[in-house]
Amino acid sequence: MITLKTDEEIELIARASEIVADVLDQLEDRVRPGVSTGALDEWAEGLIRSYDDATPAFKGLYGFPATLCTSVNHEVVHGIPSRDRILEDGDIVSVDVGVCYEGYYGDGAVTLPVGTVAPPVGRLLTVTREALTRGVESARPGGRLGDISAAIEAAGAEAGYSVVRELVGHGIGARPHEEPQVPNYGRAGEGLKLQPGLVLAIEPMFNLGGREIRTLADDWTVVTADGQVSAHFEHTVAITREGPRILTVVPSKAG
C-alpha cells in the first residue's frame, strides 16, 4: 500500500535522513587506503547512536548483521563490513546507511573513491551521481513514476553504462521499505502519479560492464556477474507542492 506522508511525518523522516547525511559526509574523510570496512561500520554505529532517539536501521533488518552496507569494486549492494576487508588504493566502496528516528526512516548511499582511482572508474562515479540528480529533478507533483526511472536510465545509456534492473529504489517512511518500487529504467509518462506527501528512496546503480548480477554465498552481497565495477548513489526525497525536497542533507551544508 502506498501512503502519503503528513508534513509532521516528513519532518521526522527528514531528521532521520539528516543523520544519514551526516554519516555519509563524514565518511568521505575516513575512507582511505588501509582502513577496514569493519572499522567504518563500528564508527558509523557510534555516530548514529550518539543522536538522541536514533538507531541504525539496517542492523538486524531481515537479519543483516551490520550498520552499513559496504560494497567494494564489483560488489553492487549489501556488502557486509569486516575487519578483514581492508580498502586499497584504487578501490571504490559504496556505502549505504539507514537511520531510524522516532519510528521513521531515512536512507542514503554514496560510492567513494579510495585514494586515486582509474579515470574510467572516476567517470562512472560522476555519471551515477549525476543520474541521481536527474532522477530527483524528475520527482515532481503531477508527473509519473516513470519520469524518474526514464531520467536515470537515460543518464546511464548516454554514458554507455548498464543499469541494474533487479534492484530498485522504494518508498520509505514508517518502514524502511515501502511501496512503490522505483526502478532505474522505464518510460516517461507511465506509472504511478506523483503526489505531494510521497517520500521515495531514489538510488541509481550503474555497472561499467554488463547489467547481470548474482548473489554470493553469504546470501547478502550482490556482485556484477562479469566482475566489472559498479556504482550506487541514493537520496531520500519528499515530493512537495513546490517540487522535490532532498531530505538526506545536513542543513548547515545545504545549498
N, C-alpha and C positions, 0 to 999 in steps of 0.2 A: 504494500500500500504506500502511496506517495502522500507525504504530509507537508503542508506549507507551514512554515515556522512564524510565530509571532515576533514582534520586534524584541520582546524580552528574551525569547529563546535565541534569537540571532545574537544578541549581546553576550549570552552565555557561551554560545559556540565561538564567538569572536574572542572571548577571554581564553578559552582552551586553545584556540588557533594562535593567539599571540605567544603563548608559551611554546607551542610547536616552533614558531618562527624564531624565538629566542634561542632554542636548542640548535636549530639549523644554522643560524647566523654565527653562533659561537663555534660550531664545529668547523667552520671554514679555516680557522686558525689552528685547530687541533689535528686536522687530517694532514699528515705528513709522513714521509718515509720513516720506517722504524716503529710506528705506532700500531698496536694491535686493535682489531675491531672490538675485541672484548673490553679493552680499556676505554674505548669510546662509549661503549654501551654502559659501563658502570658509571662513567662521568655523567652521561645523559640522564640516567635514572636519578642520580643525586640531585641534578639541577631541577628536574621536574618535581621531585618531592619537596624541594625547598620552597615551592609555592604553596600557600595555604589552599587546601581542598583540591589539589591537583594530584593525579596519579598517572603512571604510564598506561596508555590504552591498549597497547599490544601485548604486554606481559601477561600471559595466561589466556589470551584471546584465542579461542579454538585450540588451545594447548601450546601456543607459541611460547618459547622459553625466555624471551629477552624483551628489552625495552625498544631497541632499534632493530630494523631490518637493514643489514649492511651487505650489499651485493656488489662484488668486486669483478670488474672487467666483463667477462661473458655471462656473469650472473645477472639476470634481468630484475628479479624481485625476490624478497623473502629469504635472503641470505641470513644465516644465524651467526651472530657475533661470537668470536672465540679469542681467548688469549693466545692461541696458537696461530691465528691468522694475522700475519704481520704485513702491513702495507709497504710496497716497494715503489721506488721512483718510477714514474711512467704508468702506474696503475690509475684506474678510476674507481671510485666507490659511490654507489647510490646509497644514500641514507634516507630511510623512510621512518617517520616517527608520528605517533598519535598520542594525544593527551585527553584525559577525561577531567572535566572541571565541573563540579556540582551537577553531575549527571549528564553533561553534554560534551560532545566530542569535537576535536579538531584534528586534521590530518594533513601532512605535507611531506614533500621529498625534494631532495636536490641530488645531483650527481656531481661529485667534486674530483678535480684532478689531484693526484698525489705527486708532488714535485712537478717535473716537466713531462708533459705527455706529447705524443706524436701529433703533428698537425692534423691528420685526418680524424684523430680521436677528439682533439680540441674542437674541430668544426662540428662533429656530432653533438657535443655538449651544447654548443652555441645554438645550433638549429633546433634541438629538442627543447631548450629553454624558450626559444622564440615561438615554437609551436604551442607551448603552454600559454604564452601571452596572446597569441592569436585565438586560441580556444576560449580563453577568458573574455576577450573582447567581443566574442560572438554570443556570450551568455546574456542576452538582452530580453527584457519582457516583451512578449508578443512574438518572439522568434520561436524556433523549433529546436529540439534537442539535436537534430541532425545538423544544424548550423555549426554547433560546437565541434561535432565529430568531423564534419567535412573540412573545417578550417584547420584542424590538427592534421588530418590526413594529407591535405594539400601541401602543408609545410614540409612534411616528410618526403612526399613524392617529388616536390620541386628540387630537393637536395639529393635525391637518389637513394634514400633510406627506406628500409622496410618497416612496416607498422605492425606491432604485436597485436593480434586480434583476440586471443583467448583471454587476455587480461584487460579489465576496463576500469574506468572511474565509476563513481557511485554517489548516491545521496548520502547525507550524513546529518546527524542531529542528536537525538536521544539514544541512538545506537550508532556504532562506528561504521556500519554498512547498512544503508537503506536503499530502497528504490528511489529513483530509477537507475539503471545501469547507464554509464556514459562511455560508449565505445570511442576508440580513437580513429574510427573510419566511418563513413556514412555519406548520406546525401543531404545537402542543404534543403530546407523547407519541409523535411519529413520528421516524423516522430512527435514526441510529447510537446505540447505548447508550453513555453517557458513563462512562468508567472512570478510576480514578487512573492517572496517568502520561501521560494525553493532554494535549498542550500546543497551545493554539489562539491564533491572532490573531483577535480579535473586533473588527469595525470597521463600525459603522453609518454609512450615507451617506444623508442626507435632503435633499430638494430643496424649496425654497419653492414652486416651480411643479409642472409635470408630471414624471413619472419618466423620460421619454425622454432618451437621451443620444446623443452622437455623438463621434467622434474627429477631431481636427484634422489638417491636412496634415503635421504633424511626426511623425505616427504614434504619438504618445505621449499628448498632452494630451486628456483626456476632458472634455467640457463638457455642460452641460444643453442640450437641443435648443431650449428656449424662452428661453434667456438669463437665467433666474432663478438666484439664488444657491444654493449647495449647501454643506453642512457635513459633516465627516468626523472621527470620533474613533476611536482604536484602542488596545487594550491587548493585550499578550501575557499569557496566563493559563494556569496549570497547574491541572489538576484533581487534587486530593488527596483522601485519605480524609476529611479534615475539611471539604472544600468547595473552592471556587475560591480560588486564590492569584494575585493580580495580581503579575506579575514586573516590569512596566515602572514601577517606583517607585524613587526614591532612598531607600535605607534610613533615612537621617537625617531624611527628611521624611515617612516613612510614618506612618500612624495619624491 
